[in-house]
Amino acid sequence: MSFLVNVIWLVLNGWWMALGNFLIGCLWCITIVGIPFGKQFFKIAKLSLSPFGSTVE
């Protein structure tokens, strides 16, 4: 069931959110101070591709 919902999410919203978070992560990684924030945005981008059935630890 979560696979089907993840596919619907990816087609409708997920790839826009992942692309946006990836680009913001790249912008944060330009400076040394922003690298930890950039890494977190990359994790959020990965999670925004398939949020259903995923766990955050």
C-alpha distance matrix in Angstrom:
0.0 3.8 5.4 5.4 6.5 8.7 10.2 11.1 12.5 14.4 15.9 17.0 18.1 17.2 19.8 22.5 21.9 21.9 25.0 26.7 26.1 27.2 30.4 31.2 30.8 33.2 35.7 35.6 36.3 39.5 41.4 41.7 41.0 37.7 36.1 34.3 32.8 31.9 30.0 27.9 27.2 26.0 23.6 22.3 22.0 19.9 17.6 17.5 16.0 12.6 12.9 9.4 9.4 13.1 16.1 19.6 22.6
3.8 0.0 3.8 5.4 5.1 5.9 8.6 9.9 10.2 11.9 14.2 15.2 15.6 14.2 17.0 19.7 18.7 18.5 21.8 23.4 22.6 23.7 27.0 27.6 27.1 29.6 32.1 31.9 32.6 35.9 37.6 37.9 37.2 33.9 32.4 30.5 29.0 28.2 26.3 24.1 23.4 22.3 19.8 18.6 18.4 16.2 13.8 13.9 12.6 9.1 9.1 5.8 6.1 9.5 12.8 16.1 19.2
5.4 3.8 0.0 3.8 5.5 5.0 6.2 8.7 9.8 10.4 12.4 14.3 15.1 13.5 15.6 18.7 18.3 17.6 20.6 22.8 22.2 22.8 26.0 27.2 26.6 28.8 31.4 31.6 32.0 35.2 37.2 37.6 37.3 34.0 32.2 30.7 29.3 28.0 26.1 24.5 23.5 21.8 19.8 18.8 17.9 15.5 14.0 13.9 11.6 8.6 10.2 7.9 8.4 11.0 14.6 17.7 20.9
5.4 5.4 3.8 0.0 3.8 5.4 5.2 6.4 8.6 9.9 10.9 12.5 14.1 13.4 15.6 18.4 18.5 18.4 21.2 23.2 23.2 24.1 26.9 28.2 28.1 30.2 32.6 33.1 33.8 36.8 39.0 39.7 39.3 35.8 34.3 32.9 31.2 29.8 28.3 26.6 25.2 23.8 22.1 20.6 19.5 17.6 16.0 15.1 12.9 10.4 11.8 9.6 11.0 13.8 17.4 20.4 23.7
6.5 5.1 5.5 3.8 0.0 3.8 5.4 5.1 6.1 8.5 10.0 10.6 11.6 11.2 14.0 16.4 16.0 16.5 19.5 21.0 20.9 22.3 25.1 26.0 26.1 28.5 30.6 30.9 31.9 34.9 37.0 37.7 37.0 33.5 32.3 30.8 28.9 27.8 26.5 24.3 22.9 22.0 20.2 18.2 17.5 16.1 14.0 12.7 11.3 8.7 9.3 7.1 9.6 12.2 15.6 18.3 21.8
8.7 5.9 5.0 5.4 3.8 0.0 3.8 5.5 5.0 6.0 8.6 9.9 10.2 8.6 11.2 14.0 13.5 13.3 16.4 18.2 17.9 18.9 21.9 23.0 22.8 25.1 27.4 27.7 28.6 31.6 33.7 34.4 33.9 30.4 29.0 27.7 25.9 24.5 23.1 21.3 19.8 18.6 16.9 15.2 14.2 12.5 10.8 9.7 7.7 5.2 6.9 6.0 8.5 10.2 13.8 16.2 19.8
10.2 8.6 6.2 5.2 5.4 3.8 0.0 3.8 5.4 5.1 6.2 8.6 10.1 9.0 10.6 13.7 14.2 14.0 16.3 18.6 19.0 19.6 22.3 23.9 24.0 25.7 28.2 29.0 29.7 32.4 34.9 35.9 35.7 32.1 30.6 29.7 27.9 26.1 24.9 23.5 21.6 20.1 19.0 17.5 15.6 14.2 13.3 11.7 9.0 7.8 10.3 9.9 12.1 13.7 17.4 19.7 23.2
11.1 9.9 8.7 6.4 5.1 5.5 3.8 0.0 3.8 5.5 5.3 6.2 8.3 8.7 10.9 13.1 13.8 14.6 16.8 18.5 19.3 20.5 22.8 24.2 24.8 26.7 28.8 29.7 30.8 33.4 35.8 37.1 36.6 32.9 31.9 30.9 28.7 27.1 26.4 24.6 22.4 21.5 20.6 18.4 16.7 16.0 14.7 12.4 10.5 9.7 11.2 10.7 13.7 15.4 18.9 21.0 24.7
12.5 10.2 9.8 8.6 6.1 5.0 5.4 3.8 0.0 3.8 5.5 5.3 5.6 5.6 8.6 10.4 10.5 11.5 14.0 15.4 15.9 17.4 19.8 20.8 21.5 23.7 25.5 26.2 27.6 30.2 32.5 33.7 33.1 29.4 28.5 27.5 25.1 23.7 23.1 21.1 18.9 18.3 17.4 14.9 13.4 13.2 11.6 8.9 7.7 7.3 8.4 8.8 12.3 13.3 16.5 18.1 21.9
14.4 11.9 10.4 9.9 8.5 6.0 5.1 5.5 3.8 0.0 3.8 5.7 5.7 4.1 5.7 8.6 9.3 9.3 11.5 13.7 14.3 15.1 17.5 19.1 19.6 21.4 23.5 24.5 25.5 28.1 30.6 31.9 31.6 27.9 26.8 26.2 24.0 22.1 21.5 20.0 17.6 16.5 16.0 14.0 11.7 11.3 10.9 8.2 5.8 6.8 9.3 10.6 13.5 13.9 17.2 18.6 22.2
15.9 14.2 12.4 10.9 10.0 8.6 6.2 5.3 5.5 3.8 0.0 3.8 6.1 6.6 7.0 9.1 11.1 11.6 12.9 15.0 16.5 17.2 19.1 21.0 21.9 23.3 25.3 26.7 27.8 30.0 32.8 34.4 34.2 30.5 29.5 29.2 26.8 24.8 24.5 23.2 20.5 19.5 19.4 17.3 14.8 14.7 14.5 11.6 9.4 10.5 12.8 13.8 16.8 17.6 20.9 22.3 25.9
17.0 15.2 14.3 12.5 10.6 9.9 8.6 6.2 5.3 5.7 3.8 0.0 3.8 6.4 7.8 8.4 10.1 11.9 13.1 14.4 16.1 17.6 19.0 20.4 21.9 23.6 25.0 26.4 28.0 30.1 32.7 34.4 33.9 30.1 29.6 29.2 26.5 24.8 24.9 23.2 20.3 20.0 20.0 17.2 15.1 15.8 15.1 11.7 10.6 11.8 13.0 14.1 17.5 18.3 21.3 22.5 26.2
18.1 15.6 15.1 14.1 11.6 10.2 10.1 8.3 5.6 5.7 6.1 3.8 0.0 3.8 5.9 5.7 6.5 8.8 10.4 11.1 12.6 14.5 16.0 17.0 18.5 20.4 21.8 22.9 24.7 26.9 29.2 31.0 30.3 26.5 26.2 25.6 22.8 21.3 21.5 19.7 16.8 16.8 16.8 13.8 11.9 13.2 12.3 8.6 8.6 10.3 11.1 13.0 16.5 16.6 19.2 19.8 23.5
17.2 14.2 13.5 13.4 11.2 8.6 9.0 8.7 5.6 4.1 6.6 6.4 3.8 0.0 3.8 5.5 5.2 6.1 8.5 10.0 10.6 12.0 14.3 15.4 16.2 18.2 20.1 21.0 22.3 24.8 27.2 28.6 28.1 24.4 23.6 23.0 20.5 18.8 18.6 16.9 14.2 13.7 13.6 11.0 8.8 9.6 9.0 5.5 4.9 7.3 8.6 11.1 14.3 13.8 16.6 17.1 20.7
19.8 17.0 15.6 15.6 14.0 11.2 10.6 10.9 8.6 5.7 7.0 7.8 5.9 3.8 0.0 3.8 5.4 5.0 6.0 8.5 9.8 10.3 12.1 14.1 15.0 16.3 18.3 19.8 20.8 23.0 25.8 27.5 27.4 23.7 22.8 22.7 20.4 18.1 18.1 17.2 14.1 13.1 13.9 11.9 8.7 9.8 10.7 7.6 6.2 9.5 11.7 14.3 17.2 16.4 19.1 19.3 22.7
22.5 19.7 18.7 18.4 16.4 14.0 13.7 13.1 10.4 8.6 9.1 8.4 5.7 5.5 3.8 0.0 3.8 5.5 5.2 6.2 8.6 9.9 10.7 12.3 14.1 15.5 16.8 18.5 20.1 21.9 24.6 26.6 26.4 22.6 22.3 22.4 19.6 17.5 18.3 17.2 13.7 13.7 14.9 12.3 9.6 11.8 12.4 9.0 9.0 12.3 13.6 16.5 19.6 18.6 20.9 20.7 24.0
21.9 18.7 18.3 18.5 16.0 13.5 14.2 13.8 10.5 9.3 11.1 10.1 6.5 5.2 5.4 3.8 0.0 3.8 5.5 5.1 6.1 8.4 10.0 10.6 12.1 14.2 15.4 16.4 18.3 20.5 22.8 24.5 23.9 20.1 19.8 19.5 16.6 14.9 15.6 14.0 10.7 11.1 12.0 9.0 6.9 9.6 9.7 6.3 7.8 10.9 11.3 14.6 17.6 16.2 18.0 17.4 20.7
21.9 18.5 17.6 18.4 16.5 13.3 14.0 14.6 11.5 9.3 11.6 11.9 8.8 6.1 5.0 5.5 3.8 0.0 3.8 5.5 5.2 6.0 8.6 9.9 10.3 12.2 14.3 15.2 16.3 18.8 21.3 22.8 22.6 18.8 17.9 17.8 15.4 13.2 13.3 12.3 9.2 8.4 9.5 7.5 4.2 6.6 8.0 5.6 6.1 9.8 11.0 14.5 17.0 15.1 17.0 16.4 19.4
25.0 21.8 20.6 21.2 19.5 16.4 16.3 16.8 14.0 11.5 12.9 13.1 10.4 8.5 6.0 5.2 5.5 3.8 0.0 3.8 5.5 5.1 6.2 8.6 9.8 10.6 12.5 14.3 15.4 17.2 20.1 22.1 22.3 18.5 17.9 18.5 16.0 13.3 14.3 14.0 10.5 9.7 12.0 10.4 7.1 9.7 11.7 9.4 9.5 13.2 14.8 18.2 20.7 18.8 20.7 19.9 22.7
26.7 23.4 22.8 23.2 21.0 18.2 18.6 18.5 15.4 13.7 15.0 14.4 11.1 10.0 8.5 6.2 5.1 5.5 3.8 0.0 3.8 5.4 5.2 6.2 8.5 10.0 10.8 12.4 14.3 16.0 18.6 20.8 20.5 16.7 16.7 17.3 14.3 12.1 13.8 13.1 9.3 10.0 12.3 10.1 7.8 11.3 12.5 10.1 11.5 15.0 15.6 19.2 21.8 19.8 21.2 20.0 22.6
26.1 22.6 22.2 23.2 20.9 17.9 19.0 19.3 15.9 14.3 16.5 16.1 12.6 10.6 9.8 8.6 6.1 5.2 5.5 3.8 0.0 3.8 5.5 5.1 6.0 8.6 9.9 10.4 12.2 14.6 16.7 18.4 17.9 14.1 13.8 13.9 11.0 9.0 10.3 9.3 5.5 6.6 8.8 6.8 5.2 8.9 10.1 8.7 10.7 13.8 14.1 17.8 20.0 17.6 18.5 16.8 19.2
27.2 23.7 22.8 24.1 22.3 18.9 19.6 20.5 17.4 15.1 17.2 17.6 14.5 12.0 10.3 9.9 8.4 6.0 5.1 5.4 3.8 0.0 3.8 5.5 5.0 6.2 8.7 9.9 10.6 12.9 15.6 17.2 17.5 13.8 12.8 13.6 11.5 8.4 9.5 9.9 6.5 5.6 8.9 8.4 5.8 8.7 11.2 10.4 11.3 14.7 15.7 19.5 21.3 18.7 19.8 18.2 20.3
30.4 27.0 26.0 26.9 25.1 21.9 22.3 22.8 19.8 17.5 19.1 19.0 16.0 14.3 12.1 10.7 10.0 8.6 6.2 5.2 5.5 3.8 0.0 3.8 5.3 5.1 6.3 8.8 9.9 11.3 14.2 16.6 17.0 13.4 13.2 14.7 12.3 9.3 11.5 12.2 8.8 8.9 12.4 11.6 9.4 12.5 14.8 13.5 14.5 18.0 19.0 22.7 24.8 22.3 23.3 21.6 23.6
31.2 27.6 27.2 28.2 26.0 23.0 23.9 24.2 20.8 19.1 21.0 20.4 17.0 15.4 14.1 12.3 10.6 9.9 8.6 6.2 5.1 5.5 3.8 0.0 3.8 5.4 5.0 6.3 8.7 10.3 12.4 14.8 14.4 10.7 11.2 12.4 9.4 7.2 10.2 10.3 7.0 8.7 11.8 10.7 9.7 13.2 14.8 13.7 15.6 18.9 19.0 22.8 24.9 22.2 22.6 20.4 22.2
30.8 27.1 26.6 28.1 26.1 22.8 24.0 24.8 21.5 19.6 21.9 21.9 18.5 16.2 15.0 14.1 12.1 10.3 9.8 8.5 6.0 5.0 5.3 3.8 0.0 3.8 5.4 5.1 6.2 9.0 11.0 12.6 12.5 8.8 8.3 9.4 7.1 4.0 6.6 7.6 5.0 5.9 9.3 9.4 8.7 11.6 13.6 13.5 15.2 18.2 18.5 22.3 23.8 20.7 20.9 18.6 19.9
33.2 29.6 28.8 30.2 28.5 25.1 25.7 26.7 23.7 21.4 23.3 23.6 20.4 18.2 16.3 15.5 14.2 12.2 10.6 10.0 8.6 6.2 5.1 5.4 3.8 0.0 3.8 5.5 5.1 6.8 9.8 11.9 12.9 9.6 8.9 11.3 9.8 6.4 8.8 10.9 8.6 8.5 12.2 12.7 11.4 13.8 16.5 16.3 17.4 20.6 21.4 25.2 26.7 23.7 24.1 21.9 23.1
35.7 32.1 31.4 32.6 30.6 27.4 28.2 28.8 25.5 23.5 25.3 25.0 21.8 20.1 18.3 16.8 15.4 14.3 12.5 10.8 9.9 8.7 6.3 5.0 5.4 3.8 0.0 3.8 5.4 5.6 8.2 11.2 11.6 8.5 9.3 11.8 9.8 7.4 10.9 12.3 10.1 11.2 14.6 14.6 13.7 16.7 18.8 18.3 19.9 23.1 23.5 27.3 29.1 26.1 26.3 23.8 25.0
35.6 31.9 31.6 33.1 30.9 27.7 29.0 29.7 26.2 24.5 26.7 26.4 22.9 21.0 19.8 18.5 16.4 15.2 14.3 12.4 10.4 9.9 8.8 6.3 5.1 5.5 3.8 0.0 3.8 5.5 6.4 8.6 8.3 4.8 6.1 8.3 6.4 4.9 8.6 9.9 8.7 10.4 13.3 13.6 13.7 16.4 18.2 18.2 20.3 23.1 23.0 26.8 28.2 25.0 24.7 21.8 22.6
36.3 32.6 32.0 33.8 31.9 28.6 29.7 30.8 27.6 25.5 27.8 28.0 24.7 22.3 20.8 20.1 18.3 16.3 15.4 14.3 12.2 10.6 9.9 8.7 6.2 5.1 5.4 3.8 0.0 3.8 5.4 6.8 8.1 5.5 4.5 7.9 7.7 5.2 7.8 10.5 9.9 10.3 13.4 14.7 14.5 16.5 18.9 19.4 20.9 23.7 24.0 27.8 28.8 25.5 25.2 22.4 22.9
39.5 35.9 35.2 36.8 34.9 31.6 32.4 33.4 30.2 28.1 30.0 30.1 26.9 24.8 23.0 21.9 20.5 18.8 17.2 16.0 14.6 12.9 11.3 10.3 9.0 6.8 5.6 5.5 3.8 0.0 3.8 6.8 8.8 7.1 7.4 11.1 10.8 8.8 11.6 14.2 13.3 13.8 17.1 18.1 17.6 19.9 22.3 22.5 23.9 26.9 27.4 31.1 32.4 29.1 28.9 26.1 26.6
41.4 37.6 37.2 39.0 37.0 33.7 34.9 35.8 32.5 30.6 32.8 32.7 29.2 27.2 25.8 24.6 22.8 21.3 20.1 18.6 16.7 15.6 14.2 12.4 11.0 9.8 8.2 6.4 5.4 3.8 0.0 3.8 5.5 5.3 6.6 10.0 10.3 9.6 12.3 14.5 14.4 15.5 18.3 19.3 19.5 21.8 23.8 24.3 26.1 28.9 28.9 32.6 33.7 30.2 29.6 26.5 26.6
41.7 37.9 37.6 39.7 37.7 34.4 35.9 37.1 33.7 31.9 34.4 34.4 31.0 28.6 27.5 26.6 24.5 22.8 22.1 20.8 18.4 17.2 16.6 14.8 12.6 11.9 11.2 8.6 6.8 6.8 3.8 0.0 3.8 5.5 5.6 8.5 10.1 10.0 11.7 14.2 15.1 15.9 18.1 19.8 20.4 22.2 24.1 25.2 27.0 29.4 29.3 32.9 33.6 29.9 28.9 25.7 25.2
41.0 37.2 37.3 39.3 37.0 33.9 35.7 36.6 33.1 31.6 34.2 33.9 30.3 28.1 27.4 26.4 23.9 22.6 22.3 20.5 17.9 17.5 17.0 14.4 12.5 12.9 11.6 8.3 8.1 8.8 5.5 3.8 0.0 3.8 5.8 7.3 8.3 9.6 11.5 13.1 14.2 15.8 17.6 18.8 20.1 22.0 23.4 24.4 26.7 28.9 28.3 31.9 32.6 29.0 27.7 24.3 23.8
37.7 33.9 34.0 35.8 33.5 30.4 32.1 32.9 29.4 27.9 30.5 30.1 26.5 24.4 23.7 22.6 20.1 18.8 18.5 16.7 14.1 13.8 13.4 10.7 8.8 9.6 8.5 4.8 5.5 7.1 5.3 5.5 3.8 0.0 3.8 5.7 5.3 6.1 8.8 10.1 10.7 12.5 14.6 15.4 16.5 18.7 20.1 20.9 23.1 25.5 25.0 28.7 29.6 26.1 25.1 21.9 21.9
36.1 32.4 32.2 34.3 32.3 29.0 30.6 31.9 28.5 26.8 29.5 29.6 26.2 23.6 22.8 22.3 19.8 17.9 17.9 16.7 13.8 12.8 13.2 11.2 8.3 8.9 9.3 6.1 4.5 7.4 6.6 5.6 5.8 3.8 0.0 3.8 5.4 4.9 6.2 8.7 9.8 10.6 12.6 14.3 15.2 16.8 18.6 19.8 21.7 23.9 23.8 27.3 28.0 24.4 23.4 20.3 20.1
34.3 30.5 30.7 32.9 30.8 27.7 29.7 30.9 27.5 26.2 29.2 29.2 25.6 23.0 22.7 22.4 19.5 17.8 18.5 17.3 13.9 13.6 14.7 12.4 9.4 11.3 11.8 8.3 7.9 11.1 10.0 8.5 7.3 5.7 3.8 0.0 3.8 5.4 5.2 6.5 8.9 10.0 10.9 12.7 14.4 15.8 16.9 18.6 20.8 22.5 21.9 25.3 25.7 22.0 20.6 17.3 16.8
32.8 29.0 29.3 31.2 28.9 25.9 27.9 28.7 25.1 24.0 26.8 26.5 22.8 20.5 20.4 19.6 16.6 15.4 16.0 14.3 11.0 11.5 12.3 9.4 7.1 9.8 9.8 6.4 7.7 10.8 10.3 10.1 8.3 5.3 5.4 3.8 0.0 3.8 5.4 5.2 6.4 8.8 10.0 10.6 12.4 14.5 15.4 16.4 19.0 20.9 20.1 23.6 24.5 21.1 20.0 16.7 16.9
31.9 28.2 28.0 29.8 27.8 24.5 26.1 27.1 23.7 22.1 24.8 24.8 21.3 18.8 18.1 17.5 14.9 13.2 13.3 12.1 9.0 8.4 9.3 7.2 4.0 6.4 7.4 4.9 5.2 8.8 9.6 10.0 9.6 6.1 4.9 5.4 3.8 0.0 3.8 5.4 5.1 6.4 8.8 9.8 10.5 12.6 14.3 15.1 17.1 19.6 19.4 23.1 24.1 20.7 20.2 17.4 18.0
30.0 26.3 26.1 28.3 26.5 23.1 24.9 26.4 23.1 21.5 24.5 24.9 21.5 18.6 18.1 18.3 15.6 13.3 14.3 13.8 10.3 9.5 11.5 10.2 6.6 8.8 10.9 8.6 7.8 11.6 12.3 11.7 11.5 8.8 6.2 5.2 5.4 3.8 0.0 3.8 5.4 5.1 6.4 8.8 9.8 10.9 12.6 14.3 16.0 18.0 17.9 21.4 21.9 18.3 17.6 14.8 15.1
27.9 24.1 24.5 26.6 24.3 21.3 23.5 24.6 21.1 20.0 23.2 23.2 19.7 16.9 17.2 17.2 14.0 12.3 14.0 13.1 9.3 9.9 12.2 10.3 7.6 10.9 12.3 9.9 10.5 14.2 14.5 14.2 13.1 10.1 8.7 6.5 5.2 5.4 3.8 0.0 3.8 5.3 5.0 6.3 8.6 9.9 10.5 12.2 14.6 16.2 15.4 18.9 19.6 16.0 15.1 12.1 12.8
27.2 23.4 23.5 25.2 22.9 19.8 21.6 22.4 18.9 17.6 20.5 20.3 16.8 14.2 14.1 13.7 10.7 9.2 10.5 9.3 5.5 6.5 8.8 7.0 5.0 8.6 10.1 8.7 9.9 13.3 14.4 15.1 14.2 10.7 9.8 8.9 6.4 5.1 5.4 3.8 0.0 3.8 5.4 5.0 6.1 8.7 9.7 10.2 12.7 14.9 14.5 18.3 19.6 16.4 16.3 13.8 15.3
26.0 22.3 21.8 23.8 22.0 18.6 20.1 21.5 18.3 16.5 19.5 20.0 16.8 13.7 13.1 13.7 11.1 8.4 9.7 10.0 6.6 5.6 8.9 8.7 5.9 8.5 11.2 10.4 10.3 13.8 15.5 15.9 15.8 12.5 10.6 10.0 8.8 6.4 5.1 5.3 3.8 0.0 3.8 5.4 5.0 6.3 8.7 9.8 11.2 13.6 14.0 17.6 18.7 15.4 15.7 13.7 15.2
23.6 19.8 19.8 22.1 20.2 16.9 19.0 20.6 17.4 16.0 19.4 20.0 16.8 13.6 13.9 14.9 12.0 9.5 12.0 12.3 8.8 8.9 12.4 11.8 9.3 12.2 14.6 13.3 13.4 17.1 18.3 18.1 17.6 14.6 12.6 10.9 10.0 8.8 6.4 5.0 5.4 3.8 0.0 3.8 5.4 5.2 6.2 8.6 10.3 11.7 11.5 15.0 15.5 12.1 12.0 10.0 11.6
22.3 18.6 18.8 20.6 18.2 15.2 17.5 18.4 14.9 14.0 17.3 17.2 13.8 11.0 11.9 12.3 9.0 7.5 10.4 10.1 6.8 8.4 11.6 10.7 9.4 12.7 14.6 13.6 14.7 18.1 19.3 19.8 18.8 15.4 14.3 12.7 10.6 9.8 8.8 6.3 5.0 5.4 3.8 0.0 3.8 5.4 5.0 6.0 8.8 10.4 9.6 13.3 14.7 11.7 11.9 10.1 12.5
22.0 18.4 17.9 19.5 17.5 14.2 15.6 16.7 13.4 11.7 14.8 15.1 11.9 8.8 8.7 9.6 6.9 4.2 7.1 7.8 5.2 5.8 9.4 9.7 8.7 11.4 13.7 13.7 14.5 17.6 19.5 20.4 20.1 16.5 15.2 14.4 12.4 10.5 9.8 8.6 6.1 5.0 5.4 3.8 0.0 3.8 5.4 5.1 6.7 9.5 10.1 13.8 15.5 12.9 14.2 13.0 15.6
19.9 16.2 15.5 17.6 16.1 12.5 14.2 16.0 13.2 11.3 14.7 15.8 13.2 9.6 9.8 11.8 9.6 6.6 9.7 11.3 8.9 8.7 12.5 13.2 11.6 13.8 16.7 16.4 16.5 19.9 21.8 22.2 22.0 18.7 16.8 15.8 14.5 12.6 10.9 9.9 8.7 6.3 5.2 5.4 3.8 0.0 3.8 5.5 5.6 7.5 8.7 12.1 13.1 10.4 12.0 11.5 14.0
17.6 13.8 14.0 16.0 14.0 10.8 13.3 14.7 11.6 10.9 14.5 15.1 12.3 9.0 10.7 12.4 9.7 8.0 11.7 12.5 10.1 11.2 14.8 14.8 13.6 16.5 18.8 18.2 18.9 22.3 23.8 24.1 23.4 20.1 18.6 16.9 15.4 14.3 12.6 10.5 9.7 8.7 6.2 5.0 5.4 3.8 0.0 3.8 5.4 5.7 5.4 9.0 10.2 7.5 9.1 8.8 12.0
17.5 13.9 13.9 15.1 12.7 9.7 11.7 12.4 8.9 8.2 11.6 11.7 8.6 5.5 7.6 9.0 6.3 5.6 9.4 10.1 8.7 10.4 13.5 13.7 13.5 16.3 18.3 18.2 19.4 22.5 24.3 25.2 24.4 20.9 19.8 18.6 16.4 15.1 14.3 12.2 10.2 9.8 8.6 6.0 5.1 5.5 3.8 0.0 3.8 5.6 5.6 9.2 11.7 10.0 12.0 11.9 15.3
16.0 12.6 11.6 12.9 11.3 7.7 9.0 10.5 7.7 5.8 9.4 10.6 8.6 4.9 6.2 9.0 7.8 6.1 9.5 11.5 10.7 11.3 14.5 15.6 15.2 17.4 19.9 20.3 20.9 23.9 26.1 27.0 26.7 23.1 21.7 20.8 19.0 17.1 16.0 14.6 12.7 11.2 10.3 8.8 6.7 5.6 5.4 3.8 0.0 3.8 6.4 9.3 11.5 10.3 13.2 13.9 17.2
12.6 9.1 8.6 10.4 8.7 5.2 7.8 9.7 7.3 6.8 10.5 11.8 10.3 7.3 9.5 12.3 10.9 9.8 13.2 15.0 13.8 14.7 18.0 18.9 18.2 20.6 23.1 23.1 23.7 26.9 28.9 29.4 28.9 25.5 23.9 22.5 20.9 19.6 18.0 16.2 14.9 13.6 11.7 10.4 9.5 7.5 5.7 5.6 3.8 0.0 3.8 5.8 7.8 7.3 10.6 12.2 15.7
12.9 9.1 10.2 11.8 9.3 6.9 10.3 11.2 8.4 9.3 12.8 13.0 11.1 8.6 11.7 13.6 11.3 11.0 14.8 15.6 14.1 15.7 19.0 19.0 18.5 21.4 23.5 23.0 24.0 27.4 28.9 29.3 28.3 25.0 23.8 21.9 20.1 19.4 17.9 15.4 14.5 14.0 11.5 9.6 10.1 8.7 5.4 5.6 6.4 3.8 0.0 3.8 6.3 5.5 8.3 9.8 13.5
9.4 5.8 7.9 9.6 7.1 6.0 9.9 10.7 8.8 10.6 13.8 14.1 13.0 11.1 14.3 16.5 14.6 14.5 18.2 19.2 17.8 19.5 22.7 22.8 22.3 25.2 27.3 26.8 27.8 31.1 32.6 32.9 31.9 28.7 27.3 25.3 23.6 23.1 21.4 18.9 18.3 17.6 15.0 13.3 13.8 12.1 9.0 9.2 9.3 5.8 3.8 0.0 3.8 5.5 8.6 11.2 14.8
9.4 6.1 8.4 11.0 9.6 8.5 12.1 13.7 12.3 13.5 16.8 17.5 16.5 14.3 17.2 19.6 17.6 17.0 20.7 21.8 20.0 21.3 24.8 24.9 23.8 26.7 29.1 28.2 28.8 32.4 33.7 33.6 32.6 29.6 28.0 25.7 24.5 24.1 21.9 19.6 19.6 18.7 15.5 14.7 15.5 13.1 10.2 11.7 11.5 7.8 6.3 3.8 0.0 3.8 6.7 10.2 13.2
13.1 9.5 11.0 13.8 12.2 10.2 13.7 15.4 13.3 13.9 17.6 18.3 16.6 13.8 16.4 18.6 16.2 15.1 18.8 19.8 17.6 18.7 22.3 22.2 20.7 23.7 26.1 25.0 25.5 29.1 30.2 29.9 29.0 26.1 24.4 22.0 21.1 20.7 18.3 16.0 16.4 15.4 12.1 11.7 12.9 10.4 7.5 10.0 10.3 7.3 5.5 5.5 3.8 0.0 3.8 6.8 9.9
16.1 12.8 14.6 17.4 15.6 13.8 17.4 18.9 16.5 17.2 20.9 21.3 19.2 16.6 19.1 20.9 18.0 17.0 20.7 21.2 18.5 19.8 23.3 22.6 20.9 24.1 26.3 24.7 25.2 28.9 29.6 28.9 27.7 25.1 23.4 20.6 20.0 20.2 17.6 15.1 16.3 15.7 12.0 11.9 14.2 12.0 9.1 12.0 13.2 10.6 8.3 8.6 6.7 3.8 0.0 3.8 6.5
19.6 16.1 17.7 20.4 18.3 16.2 19.7 21.0 18.1 18.6 22.3 22.5 19.8 17.1 19.3 20.7 17.4 16.4 19.9 20.0 16.8 18.2 21.6 20.4 18.6 21.9 23.8 21.8 22.4 26.1 26.5 25.7 24.3 21.9 20.3 17.3 16.7 17.4 14.8 12.1 13.8 13.7 10.0 10.1 13.0 11.5 8.8 11.9 13.9 12.2 9.8 11.2 10.2 6.8 3.8 0.0 3.8
22.6 19.2 20.9 23.7 21.8 19.8 23.2 24.7 21.9 22.2 25.9 26.2 23.5 20.7 22.7 24.0 20.7 19.4 22.7 22.6 19.2 20.3 23.6 22.2 19.9 23.1 25.0 22.6 22.9 26.6 26.6 25.2 23.8 21.9 20.1 16.8 16.9 18.0 15.1 12.8 15.3 15.2 11.6 12.5 15.6 14.0 12.0 15.3 17.2 15.7 13.5 14.8 13.2 9.9 6.5 3.8 0.0
